Amino acid sequence: MKNKLLYLALILILNAPLPAMEESSSEIRSPRLHEAAKRSQRLVFIPEPPGSEKGTWRITWEGGESIAELLLPHPIKLPAFEKTLRIEMILQCEDGAELQSLDLRLLDAKGEVCMFVSSRKANDDGTLAAVWKLTPESTPAASWGKSVDKKLDLPAGITNFAFRLRAPARGDVTINALRIAADEE
């Protein structure tokens, strides 16, 4: 299969159309945080430049629970892949926020939600890269829903991300970019 590279810069939940990923394009609008008020969290869109429909999203923890679940109203459809799929999210942690873990949740073709844990590394520019590398044989860290067999059945899509901060859960995490690359060499 020839190389496929999808670069989705500054689009993880932006109020703008996404570039075509497979056979059609889709839009991501109106993300939300699960139980935000109960967990003392806020989600804020930051237009770049001011007044633009493009920008970044910031999650703010104001105390309360350490987990924030960012729910997408429509899944981001994953491209087909034969060998590997690399998903990378670029983040900025500020105001004392220390990211303990970041999980990716995918809804597969049979209705199973598959959760994968990221590896994380600091970049030279002060940002943090959370990376998920998937193969057709990848086993999720956890799964639930319909037809649970702990196997990612394609096609699949990204439905949400779960961020966990170290206690005390205070500070900001800004999502700068999401990149998806299939079968890179």
PARO-606194 format. One record per residue (C-alpha): residue number from 1; x, y, z. Coordinates in nm, 4 decimals. Example, Ala and Ser with C-alpha at 12.3 -4.5 7.8 and 13.67 -1.06 7.14 Angstrom:
! PARO-606194
+-----+----------+----------+----------+
! seq !       c1 !       c2 !       c3 !
+-----+----------+----------+----------+
!   1 !   1.2300 !  -0.4500 !   0.7800 !
!   2 !   1.3670 !  -0.1060 !   0.7140 !
+-----+----------+----------+----------+
***
This chain:
! PARO-606194
+-----+----------+----------+----------+
! seq !       c1 !       c2 !       c3 !
+-----+----------+----------+----------+
!   1 !   0.0000 !   0.0000 !   0.0000 !
!   2 !   0.1415 !   0.3357 !  -0.0911 !
!   3 !   0.2239 !   0.5807 !   0.1839 !
!   4 !  -0.0591 !   0.7834 !   0.3247 !
!   5 !  -0.0040 !   1.0869 !   0.5395 !
!   6 !  -0.2858 !   1.2844 !   0.6851 !
!   7 !  -0.1832 !   1.5958 !   0.8661 !
!   8 !  -0.4634 !   1.7400 !   1.0682 !
!   9 !  -0.2980 !   2.0499 !   1.2131 !
!  10 !  -0.4893 !   2.2456 !   1.4680 !
!  11 !  -0.8089 !   2.0580 !   1.3904 !
!  12 !  -0.8782 !   1.8250 !   1.6737 !
!  13 !  -1.2174 !   1.9689 !   1.7498 !
!  14 !  -1.1896 !   2.2921 !   1.5619 !
!  15 !  -1.4933 !   2.4695 !   1.4334 !
!  16 !  -1.3772 !   2.4290 !   1.0754 !
!  17 !  -1.4138 !   2.1564 !   0.8118 !
!  18 !  -1.1483 !   1.8857 !   0.8078 !
!  19 !  -0.9587 !   1.7926 !   0.4950 !
!  20 !  -1.0781 !   1.4774 !   0.3185 !
!  21 !  -0.9503 !   1.1687 !   0.4980 !
!  22 !  -1.0849 !   0.8856 !   0.2869 !
!  23 !  -1.3829 !   0.9066 !   0.0589 !
!  24 !  -1.5460 !   1.2100 !   0.2194 !
!  25 !  -1.4719 !   1.5056 !   0.4370 !
!  26 !  -1.6295 !   1.5656 !   0.7731 !
!  27 !  -1.6678 !   1.8425 !   1.0246 !
!  28 !  -1.6003 !   1.8426 !   1.3936 !
!  29 !  -1.8099 !   2.0896 !   1.5846 !
!  30 !  -1.9139 !   2.1448 !   1.9416 !
!  31 !  -1.6897 !   1.9105 !   2.1394 !
!  32 !  -1.7691 !   1.8813 !   2.5057 !
!  33 !  -1.6211 !   1.7648 !   2.8306 !
!  34 !  -1.8034 !   1.4797 !   3.0025 !
!  35 !  -1.9417 !   1.6000 !   3.3387 !
!  36 !  -1.7393 !   1.9234 !   3.3163 !
!  37 !  -1.9312 !   2.1159 !   3.5824 !
!  38 !  -1.9259 !   1.8236 !   3.8278 !
!  39 !  -1.5520 !   1.7779 !   3.7704 !
!  40 !  -1.4706 !   2.1538 !   3.7905 !
!  41 !  -1.3448 !   2.1733 !   3.4321 !
!  42 !  -1.3922 !   2.4113 !   3.1392 !
!  43 !  -1.3354 !   2.3805 !   2.7644 !
!  44 !  -1.2485 !   2.7017 !   2.5796 !
!  45 !  -1.1908 !   2.7644 !   2.2090 !
!  46 !  -0.9042 !   3.0043 !   2.1345 !
!  47 !  -0.9274 !   3.1456 !   1.7808 !
!  48 !  -0.5947 !   3.1968 !   1.6043 !
!  49 !  -0.5822 !   3.4674 !   1.4785 !
!  50 !  -0.8507 !   3.6396 !   1.6875 !
!  51 !  -1.1888 !   3.6239 !   1.5147 !
!  52 !  -1.0886 !   3.3210 !   1.3070 !
!  53 !  -1.2778 !   2.9919 !   1.2922 !
!  54 !  -0.9427 !   2.8131 !   1.3299 !
!  55 !  -0.7544 !   2.7822 !   1.6547 !
!  56 !  -0.6932 !   2.5550 !   1.9515 !
!  57 !  -0.8921 !   2.4113 !   2.2401 !
!  58 !  -0.7935 !   2.4526 !   2.6035 !
!  59 !  -0.9096 !   2.2314 !   2.8913 !
!  60 !  -0.8910 !   2.4020 !   3.2305 !
!  61 !  -0.8942 !   2.2085 !   3.5574 !
!  62 !  -1.0126 !   2.4138 !   3.8553 !
!  63 !  -0.9740 !   2.1405 !   4.1160 !
!  64 !  -1.2025 !   1.8405 !   4.1412 !
!  65 !  -1.1470 !   1.5153 !   3.9534 !
!  66 !  -0.8196 !   1.4597 !   3.7740 !
!  67 !  -0.9725 !   1.3015 !   3.4608 !
!  68 !  -1.1196 !   1.5023 !   3.1738 !
!  69 !  -1.2986 !   1.3207 !   2.8936 !
!  70 !  -1.3088 !   1.5160 !   2.5682 !
!  71 !  -1.6032 !   1.3850 !   2.3656 !
!  72 !  -1.6287 !   1.4326 !   1.9899 !
!  73 !  -1.9808 !   1.4734 !   1.8497 !
!  74 !  -1.8771 !   1.2799 !   1.5352 !
!  75 !  -1.5920 !   1.0274 !   1.5193 !
!  76 !  -1.2768 !   1.1127 !   1.3246 !
!  77 !  -1.2646 !   0.8305 !   1.0715 !
!  78 !  -0.9275 !   0.6555 !   1.0682 !
!  79 !  -0.7596 !   0.5900 !   0.7325 !
!  80 !  -0.7117 !   0.2330 !   0.6159 !
!  81 !  -0.3715 !   0.0862 !   0.7024 !
!  82 !  -0.1903 !  -0.2408 !   0.6507 !
!  83 !   0.1124 !  -0.2136 !   0.8809 !
!  84 !   0.0972 !   0.0833 !   1.1168 !
!  85 !  -0.1142 !   0.3794 !   1.2108 !
!  86 !   0.0488 !   0.6621 !   1.4045 !
!  87 !  -0.1684 !   0.9150 !   1.5853 !
!  88 !   0.0087 !   1.2094 !   1.7469 !
!  89 !  -0.1395 !   1.4911 !   1.9557 !
!  90 !   0.0693 !   1.7993 !   2.0330 !
!  91 !  -0.0149 !   1.9606 !   2.3683 !
!  92 !   0.0930 !   2.2493 !   2.5859 !
!  93 !   0.0603 !   2.1981 !   2.9638 !
!  94 !   0.0410 !   2.5252 !   3.1577 !
!  95 !  -0.0322 !   2.6754 !   3.4969 !
!  96 !   0.0901 !   2.3722 !   3.6915 !
!  97 !  -0.0884 !   2.1032 !   3.4883 !
!  98 !   0.1114 !   1.7775 !   3.4887 !
!  99 !  -0.0272 !   1.5209 !   3.2466 !
! 100 !  -0.0180 !   1.1730 !   3.3979 !
! 101 !  -0.1807 !   0.9877 !   3.1072 !
! 102 !  -0.3689 !   1.0450 !   2.7839 !
! 103 !  -0.5905 !   0.7726 !   2.6415 !
! 104 !  -0.7354 !   0.7408 !   2.2932 !
! 105 !  -1.0766 !   0.5827 !   2.2539 !
! 106 !  -1.1788 !   0.4318 !   1.9224 !
! 107 !  -1.5172 !   0.2954 !   1.8184 !
! 108 !  -1.4627 !  -0.0063 !   1.5935 !
! 109 !  -1.6784 !  -0.1572 !   1.3192 !
! 110 !  -1.8576 !  -0.3930 !   1.5607 !
! 111 !  -1.9454 !  -0.1286 !   1.8218 !
! 112 !  -1.6622 !  -0.2018 !   2.0652 !
! 113 !  -1.4885 !   0.0954 !   2.2275 !
! 114 !  -1.1146 !   0.0257 !   2.2337 !
! 115 !  -0.8910 !   0.2312 !   2.4636 !
! 116 !  -0.5221 !   0.2789 !   2.3874 !
! 117 !  -0.2675 !   0.4462 !   2.6182 !
! 118 !  -0.0240 !   0.6987 !   2.4699 !
! 119 !   0.3477 !   0.7264 !   2.5062 !
! 120 !   0.4538 !   1.0858 !   2.5764 !
! 121 !   0.7673 !   1.2878 !   2.5153 !
! 122 !   0.8683 !   1.6492 !   2.5637 !
! 123 !   0.9533 !   1.8451 !   2.2497 !
! 124 !   1.2294 !   2.1069 !   2.2267 !
! 125 !   0.9706 !   2.3865 !   2.1890 !
! 126 !   0.8150 !   2.3119 !   2.5292 !
! 127 !   0.5193 !   2.1177 !   2.3930 !
! 128 !   0.4370 !   1.7570 !   2.4722 !
! 129 !   0.3739 !   1.4891 !   2.2089 !
! 130 !   0.1319 !   1.2085 !   2.2939 !
! 131 !   0.1724 !   0.9220 !   2.0468 !
! 132 !  -0.0284 !   0.6094 !   1.9729 !
! 133 !   0.1193 !   0.3504 !   1.7357 !
! 134 !  -0.1315 !   0.0908 !   1.6230 !
! 135 !  -0.0930 !  -0.2214 !   1.4132 !
! 136 !  -0.3653 !  -0.4612 !   1.2966 !
! 137 !  -0.2640 !  -0.6827 !   1.5917 !
! 138 !  -0.2705 !  -0.4077 !   1.8592 !
! 139 !  -0.4598 !  -0.5040 !   2.1726 !
! 140 !  -0.6420 !  -0.2262 !   2.3582 !
! 141 !  -0.5600 !  -0.1593 !   2.7236 !
! 142 !  -0.9345 !  -0.1821 !   2.7914 !
! 143 !  -1.2545 !  -0.2200 !   2.5913 !
! 144 !  -1.6294 !  -0.2088 !   2.6426 !
! 145 !  -1.9518 !  -0.1780 !   2.4443 !
! 146 !  -2.0868 !  -0.4196 !   2.1849 !
! 147 !  -1.9058 !  -0.7334 !   2.0641 !
! 148 !  -1.6176 !  -0.7003 !   2.3107 !
! 149 !  -1.3309 !  -0.9154 !   2.1853 !
! 150 !  -1.0331 !  -0.6844 !   2.2676 !
! 151 !  -0.9607 !  -0.6529 !   1.8944 !
! 152 !  -0.9825 !  -0.3373 !   1.6843 !
! 153 !  -1.2130 !  -0.4209 !   1.3931 !
! 154 !  -1.1767 !  -0.1764 !   1.1050 !
! 155 !  -1.3057 !   0.0648 !   0.9981 !
! 156 !  -1.2830 !   0.2623 !   1.3206 !
! 157 !  -1.2988 !   0.6221 !   1.4371 !
! 158 !  -1.1751 !   0.8396 !   1.7218 !
! 159 !  -1.4643 !   0.9161 !   1.9586 !
! 160 !  -1.2871 !   1.0740 !   2.2541 !
! 161 !  -0.9721 !   1.1327 !   2.4547 !
! 162 !  -0.9271 !   1.0906 !   2.8299 !
! 163 !  -0.6741 !   1.3228 !   2.9960 !
! 164 !  -0.5554 !   1.2518 !   3.3508 !
! 165 !  -0.3618 !   1.5085 !   3.5536 !
! 166 !  -0.1547 !   1.4403 !   3.8627 !
! 167 !  -0.3230 !   1.5596 !   4.1820 !
! 168 !  -0.3996 !   1.8276 !   4.2653 !
! 169 !  -0.5835 !   1.8616 !   3.9353 !
! 170 !  -0.5324 !   2.2266 !   3.8461 !
! 171 !  -0.4030 !   2.3984 !   3.5345 !
! 172 !  -0.4517 !   2.4110 !   3.1587 !
! 173 !  -0.3861 !   2.1715 !   2.8729 !
! 174 !  -0.4022 !   2.3230 !   2.5237 !
! 175 !  -0.4446 !   2.0962 !   2.2215 !
! 176 !  -0.2328 !   2.2373 !   1.9395 !
! 177 !  -0.2487 !   1.9650 !   1.6730 !
! 178 !  -0.3519 !   1.6126 !   1.5852 !
! 179 !  -0.1634 !   1.4171 !   1.3177 !
! 180 !  -0.2629 !   1.0829 !   1.1727 !
! 181 !  -0.0241 !   0.8898 !   0.9454 !
! 182 !  -0.0889 !   0.5502 !   0.7902 !
! 183 !   0.1808 !   0.3099 !   0.6681 !
! 184 !   0.4712 !   0.5546 !   0.6845 !
! 185 !   0.8106 !   0.4261 !   0.5825 !
+-----+----------+----------+----------+
***
